[in-house]
């Protein structure tokens, strides 16, 4: 299947971010990376803000697609344990500078609702409620924090963790997740 020009632009923008950071995203840098004219880029993204929003949505869509591909079904078709295990395993394999930067940006409480929040809530365990005495919910949240830590490590030190070690860490984290009966998986 041919990649659309819009996707080509977004992939090029992600390459620019991974190589040079978000500040390097200009119409000129992205157009050059995508091998398009500035006008071709402006047709799809009339402002830098529209381009950044498009990148954000593109990254989230790719992240969710990797989740669904690994799991073999959509989030709403999976059990909580299946979603959480998939979250842990994908956290170990897809970590880029661009994802980290946009994820951190989406944590800004002053930012408009970003696509990362709803996507993460579909796949990752939520923090237990205050005063809740639920060891399984706490175990699941601890596993999420460990998976987030692995994901951030991979984004910051891409390629430095041996693949087999990374897989072992992901499986160890997945083992922390509580089964429906409250025991570890």
C-alpha positions as CSV (number, residue, x, y, z in Angstrom):
1,X,0.0,0.0,0.0
2,X,1.3,3.4,-0.9
3,X,2.0,5.8,1.9
4,X,-0.1,9.0,1.6
5,X,1.7,12.3,1.4
6,X,0.2,13.3,4.8
7,X,1.7,10.1,6.4
8,X,5.0,10.8,4.5
9,X,5.1,14.3,6.0
10,X,4.4,13.0,9.5
11,X,7.0,10.2,9.2
12,X,9.5,12.9,8.0
13,X,8.6,15.1,10.9
14,X,9.1,12.3,13.4
15,X,12.5,11.6,11.8
16,X,13.4,15.3,12.3
17,X,12.4,15.1,15.9
18,X,14.2,11.9,16.6
19,X,17.4,13.3,15.1
20,X,17.2,17.0,16.1
21,X,14.4,17.6,18.6
22,X,11.0,19.3,18.4
23,X,12.5,22.8,18.0
24,X,14.0,21.6,14.7
25,X,10.5,21.0,13.3
26,X,10.0,23.7,10.7
27,X,8.2,23.7,7.4
28,X,11.6,23.8,5.7
29,X,13.2,20.9,7.7
30,X,10.1,18.6,7.3
31,X,9.6,19.4,3.6
32,X,13.3,18.6,3.0
33,X,13.1,15.4,4.9
34,X,9.9,14.4,3.1
35,X,11.3,15.5,-0.2
36,X,8.3,17.8,-0.8
37,X,7.9,21.5,-1.4
38,X,6.9,23.8,1.4
39,X,3.7,24.3,-0.5
40,X,3.0,20.6,-0.5
41,X,3.4,20.5,3.2
42,X,1.2,23.6,3.8
43,X,-1.6,21.9,1.8
44,X,-1.9,19.3,4.6
45,X,-0.7,21.4,7.6
46,X,-1.5,25.1,7.3
47,X,0.3,26.0,10.5
48,X,3.1,24.6,12.7
49,X,0.5,24.0,15.4
50,X,-1.5,21.9,13.0
51,X,1.7,20.0,12.1
52,X,2.5,19.3,15.7
53,X,-1.0,18.2,16.4
54,X,-0.8,15.9,13.4
55,X,2.5,14.4,14.7
56,X,1.0,13.9,18.1
57,X,-2.0,12.0,16.6
58,X,0.2,10.1,14.2
59,X,2.5,8.9,17.1
60,X,-0.5,7.8,19.2
61,X,-2.1,6.0,16.2
62,X,1.2,4.1,15.5
63,X,1.5,3.2,19.2
64,X,-2.1,1.9,19.5
65,X,-1.6,0.0,16.2
66,X,1.5,-1.7,17.7
67,X,-0.6,-2.6,20.7
68,X,-3.4,-4.1,18.6
69,X,-1.0,-5.9,16.3
70,X,0.8,-7.6,19.3
71,X,-2.5,-8.4,21.0
72,X,-4.4,-9.4,17.9
73,X,-7.5,-7.4,18.8
74,X,-8.7,-3.9,19.8
75,X,-8.5,-2.7,23.4
76,X,-12.3,-2.9,23.9
77,X,-12.2,-6.6,22.9
78,X,-9.5,-7.5,25.4
79,X,-9.6,-8.2,29.1
80,X,-7.9,-5.8,31.5
81,X,-5.0,-8.2,32.0
82,X,-4.5,-8.7,28.3
83,X,-4.4,-4.9,27.8
84,X,-2.0,-4.4,30.7
85,X,0.3,-7.2,29.5
86,X,0.3,-5.7,26.0
87,X,1.1,-2.3,27.4
88,X,4.1,-3.6,29.2
89,X,5.4,-5.5,26.2
90,X,5.0,-2.7,23.8
91,X,6.6,-0.3,26.3
92,X,9.7,-2.4,26.0
93,X,9.9,-2.2,22.2
94,X,8.6,1.2,21.0
95,X,10.4,4.0,22.6
96,X,11.6,7.0,20.5
97,X,12.7,10.5,21.3
98,X,9.6,11.8,19.5
99,X,7.2,9.7,21.5
100,X,8.9,10.7,24.8
101,X,8.7,14.4,23.9
102,X,5.1,14.3,22.8
103,X,4.1,12.2,25.8
104,X,5.7,14.6,28.2
105,X,4.0,17.5,26.4
106,X,0.7,15.8,26.8
107,X,1.2,15.7,30.6
108,X,1.0,19.5,30.7
109,X,-2.1,20.2,32.7
110,X,-2.5,23.5,30.8
111,X,-2.5,21.7,27.4
112,X,-5.7,20.9,25.6
113,X,-6.8,17.3,25.8
114,X,-4.0,15.4,23.9
115,X,-4.6,12.1,22.2
116,X,-2.0,10.3,24.5
117,X,-4.3,10.6,27.6
118,X,-7.3,8.6,26.2
119,X,-5.0,6.1,24.5
120,X,-3.0,5.4,27.6
121,X,-6.1,5.1,29.7
122,X,-7.4,2.4,27.3
123,X,-4.3,0.3,27.7
124,X,-2.6,1.0,31.0
125,X,-3.6,0.4,34.7
126,X,-4.9,3.5,36.4
127,X,-3.7,4.5,39.9
128,X,-5.7,2.9,42.7
129,X,-8.3,5.3,44.3
130,X,-7.2,7.0,47.5
131,X,-8.2,4.9,50.5
132,X,-8.7,1.9,48.3
133,X,-7.2,-1.3,49.8
134,X,-6.9,-3.3,46.6
135,X,-3.5,-5.1,46.4
136,X,-4.3,-6.2,42.8
137,X,-4.9,-2.7,41.7
138,X,-1.7,-1.6,43.4
139,X,0.3,-4.4,41.8
140,X,-1.0,-3.4,38.4
141,X,-0.1,0.2,38.9
142,X,3.4,-0.7,40.1
143,X,3.8,-2.7,37.0
144,X,2.7,0.3,34.9
145,X,5.2,2.5,36.6
146,X,7.9,0.0,35.9
147,X,6.8,-0.3,32.3
148,X,6.8,3.5,32.0
149,X,10.3,3.6,33.4
150,X,11.5,1.0,30.9
151,X,9.9,3.0,28.1
152,X,11.5,6.2,29.2
153,X,14.9,4.5,29.6
154,X,14.5,3.1,26.0
155,X,13.6,6.6,24.7
156,X,16.5,8.2,26.4
157,X,19.2,5.6,25.7
158,X,17.8,4.0,22.5
159,X,19.7,0.9,21.6
160,X,21.8,0.7,24.7
161,X,19.9,-2.0,26.4
162,X,20.5,-5.5,25.0
163,X,17.4,-6.8,23.2
164,X,17.3,-10.0,25.3
165,X,17.7,-8.1,28.5
166,X,14.9,-5.7,27.5
167,X,12.6,-8.7,26.7
168,X,13.4,-10.3,30.1
169,X,12.7,-7.0,31.9
170,X,9.4,-6.7,30.1
171,X,8.4,-10.2,31.0
172,X,9.3,-9.7,34.6
173,X,7.2,-6.5,34.7
174,X,4.3,-8.4,33.0
175,X,4.6,-11.0,35.8
176,X,3.8,-8.3,38.4
177,X,0.4,-7.8,36.9
178,X,-2.5,-9.2,38.9
179,X,-4.7,-11.9,37.4
180,X,-8.5,-11.5,37.8
181,X,-8.3,-13.6,40.9
182,X,-5.8,-11.1,42.5
183,X,-2.7,-13.3,42.1
184,X,0.3,-12.3,40.1
185,X,0.4,-13.5,36.5
